[in-house]
Structure formats: structure tokens, C-alpha cells
């Protein structure tokens, strides 16, 4: 069955994403100019001159250089100092800081201060402050409290940014620019946001009839006559239109992306071609603005690992954090534009978590090597001096509260920098990635619309969309595979394996693309929920999943959702695996192999996992979400071995990567991990028996 849903909107989205793809190719040519390959990576640290007595700046920046840092980071939250009165700019203090940094050969990342507007601006124009769903407003004293949907704020902030760019755009010590800080999705309910949302909807749908169809407004008498009747949907109110909520998320994310782009355009008009532009995202995988900004040269992430949010591996794993935090950030951000950096890496104990334990000795160095292992061109940390006042009191820095004594994290940064120096002497420009590593290359298809759409309508509290993705990610990384999170417009043919978890909203074009990928030799793996809706989030006017049947080689009669106290089991290769959250009941065609079946329910014996040959490749459908991911791992193990791809079986907490002629292994587990290296490998750092929180680096 072929059902193709076409609209102006989807054409616009396609061409917008296509332009991002071409922009990536152009930007890729600049990366070696910005970050010479022979340097491998570079390391920096945030410094806030405005927080400290000017008499200490020289001492501090000198010490930063002596510890081995190669760049610092200015101006992120300094708008009140840069523009103390409306239209009155003061760059003298920043000039002095830049001059001192240059004196010690420290390069600088200059930042816009749009996360912290000055009080004179918020008092004169309170309309720039965000309005919550309940009508309450943000106020001065926090950060990121001004709305990206405020017309005045969007326009006025560019004036300050233009002055900053004109001032430092030709300064050879400025290597790049960070726009905003940890940009967020603003669900603002202010007057400007309301009108901008209506305008956005009108541009997207053109006619109110098209919108009514897309939102299913005949349901519950929700039909609109004009766009002016539409209010921003309430997300906390039960029963609110799901399609309206999804569009509101899309709108808000686009507001963030375009605000960053407008800053980048303003900066680029006033800087040299040697300066790059980026932003630092918070690794929120359910927000689609990450990677959406067209004007950024590349994307960066911030990463905090130990803050009471993860138990990690073993008794003291909470002191090392979840081993996938850094790894997934690497693999998620690198493919967006072909390069990434880590703009904030945790330097030690933090203050804002649910519980703020000390990281395990060696943890900071471990994280640094893990960031490096994924191909990062730089790592920076917040911050050099621990703050004495403000919201982030008790947050560690590279030096402690006395301003001079290195913290344990500071010492580990210095150790990493020295080790990096040794690695640079062994750099080989002719080095390539190992053949066995490339044969395992795996893509995971990520579509933010699907993630947002599922999270709005999970159907069961047992389901976690990110958790579902993680089961596939962890499995691939345990194989020692290089992984990229790819987007709809990616050329899938570059990957021997393509994993497509829970791709719920689909169209015929994507079905055709996935079919073509498999027919041409790719190994396609789809999971439950994939293709049950069209791109509007409507169920197909057909049997469940019917447009997917030809691709997967099976009908899907229905699906089941289990109670947590009554888990089900699936039998695969004589082993049983538990599940509760989602299970598709499959009815495979002749020629489609059954790999696993449901056990012990009224549909016992019904296929749960199937696989088939398609052209030169294969299609595997994993019709359920297991409890712990072990089933997904075993199915993928069988598939990779069928294709004669040699894989590893690294335990949870061990990750191994290759880059620039080096292999890097990191150990987050509570046990010593032994790794056998080829006879021609030369250990550069560490030992084959890798202790907890330690690393091994070898030249191959």
C-alpha cells in the first residue's frame, strides 16, 4: 500500500534540511583551518574577568597558561558590564582582559550575553520576559529569562552583538564566537509569542482548512475559522490537542534556532574568516533546534556527568556517571555539521544537582579522554575560579576558592594536557581508521519530530523514548562500532548498518529510501512503533502499519502494552527476555524468518522479531521494547555475525574508539578491564589492564 502525504510544509522542511546539508559540506572545508589536524585537539577554560578584582587578572590568566590551557572564554553573562546603560557601551575592562590573555598566548572564545539581559532593559521593556502557561512571568535575577519570541528583544540584542563584533571581529587573538549560552526551548505565552505562533502556522499551512485537517480539529469540535482564533496550546491541561502541542514545540524550537542564526549573521558581517561561530547546547535530545541553525559553523555540547542523576556501573558508579553521557553526545553532535567540541565539561563537584557527590579521582581525566576519543576538536570547562557568590556557590573550578590552589579536577586537566602534548609528537597525517572498525560503522536514525510526538502520547508509563534509543546505542557501542546519529537527509549508503528505533511518523518517501538502502546492500533494523502514523501524526486509514508491510515482510495485526506487575517474555535462541512497554504482534510473510516469539499470553507463539533478505541487504524488525536491552543486543549480535562482521563484546562501562592513528579505551566500570592489543600496537598512555576511571591510548 502506498499513501503519500504531500504538503507545502514538508517540501519546505525538506529544502531547509537540504540547505543545512550543503552548509555542512562548505563548513567542513574550514575545520582544518580553524583546528589544525596536527594539534589533535585543544583545551580551554572559562574565565569571568567581571567577577574578580582587576588586580588579579594578570595572575589568573598567567596561571591558566602555565597549567597548559590554550584558550579562554569571555563575555558569556556580561551584558550589564558591556552596556551599563542603554546605548552606552564599555569595552575598556574587556580590552584589558583580552590584552592580558594575549600576553600569555591564550586565544579567546568571545561570547554574546543574550542569556542575561541587564536590569535596565528588563525594567524598561518587561514584555521581553517570558510568560509561563499560568500567566506568571520571569524576572530579573536569573538567566535565560528573556523570550526568544519577543520581537523587541530579538532586535535590540543584535545592537549589542554588532558593537561587540565590530570591536573584536579583527582581533587575531579571538578564535571564535559562542552565541547565547545553553540555548533552550522557550514555551512563552506572551503577546509577541502568541502572534508569532499564529504567523508561523499561517506560513506553514497557508489555509485554515489545511491546519484543521492536520490538527484533526473536527475531533471534539476543535475547528477554527481563522488563524486569529488560535491560542498557544496549554501543555498542562488534560486533553489538549496533541497535534497543536507538537506544532508548538516545533515553533518554539525554530524560534531558538533562528535567534541563534540572527546573532551569527550579525557577527559574521563584522569578523574575519579565521573566526568561527558556534553555540553550546545542553544535549537535550528531545528538542529539535539542535543542529537546526544554518549559520553556525559547527555545534557544541555541555556535559555534566556526576550530579546525582546517574548510578553508573557498580557501587561507586555514581562518582563516574553514566558512561553513555559523553559517548552519545560525541556521536549525536559530530554528524550535525561534521565536527564538534565540548564547550563545558564538568571540572569537579557541582552545586545544582539533586545530590552533589565528589567525582571519583581520575573521573575528570577519564571524561576528557572520552570527549577526545569521539573526534572532538576542543574541550573547554566551566570554570577557572570557583565562584564565591551567586547561584553556583560550591561549584568547583580549576582552582579553588582561594583563587590559586588547583582542585583535583584542575590537576587532572593539567595531566590530560601534558598527555595530549605527548600524543601530538606521535601524530601521523597519513593515519587512517582501521578496516575492522569501519566495517562495523553503524547509523542510528534520529528524527526529533518522532521523539517529541511519541513523548506527547506514550500510551504507557512503561515507555521511555530515550531509553529505547539507548538500548540500541549501548548494543552498538559494546560491539566496538563507530556510531553516528543521522538525520532523514543523510546518505544512508555510507553505513553498513542502519538502526531505526521507534520511527513512528513516516511517509512513503522515507519508506522508499529505507527500502532502497536495504536493496542496495544495507542492513536495516527497525523497532516497534515504526511507521504506525503518517507525518501529521495521524493513524493511517488502513490496517495497523500497513504502509510498512512490504518493507518488513510482515503484517502487524495489533500491539500490546503490559502492566508492570505482569511482564511478558519473548523467546529468542532458547533464551527468554522480559518486556512490558510495547509489543507488536507480527504475522510474517512466507520467506521472512522468525527469530523470536512471545511466550505465556493469549497470543503465545506469535512472532516478535523477524528478519528477511531484501535485494543485496536485509531488513530486521524488532517488534518490542525489552526491559533491559539485552534482547536488542542479542538480535543485533546475530545480525552482525550473519554479515561476517567481527565484533567485540565490551561490558557496560567500557568504550573503545579510534581517531588520528590512535586507539582510546575508557573504563567506567568497577572492575579492571583487560584489552588485548595487536602485536604491532604501541601503548602511549596507560596499561592493557585498565583500572576503574583509567584510560588506555595506543598507536596502531
Protein Blocks (a to p, Z undefined) as FASTA:
>chain_A
ZZddddfklmmmmmmmmmmmmmmmmmmmmmmmmmgfklopacdddddfklpcfklmmmmm
mmmmmnopabdcehklmmmmmmmbghiacfklmmmmmmmmmmnopacddddfklmccfkl
mmmmmmlpccdfkopacdehiahkbcfklmklmmmmmmmmmmmmmmmmmgmklnbdcehj
hiacdddfbfklmmmmmmmmmmmnopaklmmmmnopmgghlacfbfklpccddfkbghia
fklmmmmmmmmmmmmmmmmmmmmmmmmmmccfkbccddddehiakbckgokamkbfbdcd
dddfbgojagbjajklmmnopaklmmmmmmmmmmmnopacdfbdcfbdcfkbmbdcddde
hklmmmmmmmmmnopabdcdddfbdcfedjkgoiacfbdfkopaccfklmmmmmmmmmmm
mmmmmpcfkbccdfklmmmpccddddfklmmmmmmmnopakbcfklmmmmmmmmmmmnop
acddddfklcfklpmbdcdehilbacfklmmmmmmmmmnopacdddehihpacfkopacd
bdehklmmmmnopacfbdcdddfklccdddeehiacddfkbccdddddehiacfbdcehi
akgoiafbdcddehjbccdddfbdcfkommmmmmmmmmmmmnopacddddehiacddeeh
iacdddfbfbdcdddddfkbccfbdcfbdcehiacdddZZ
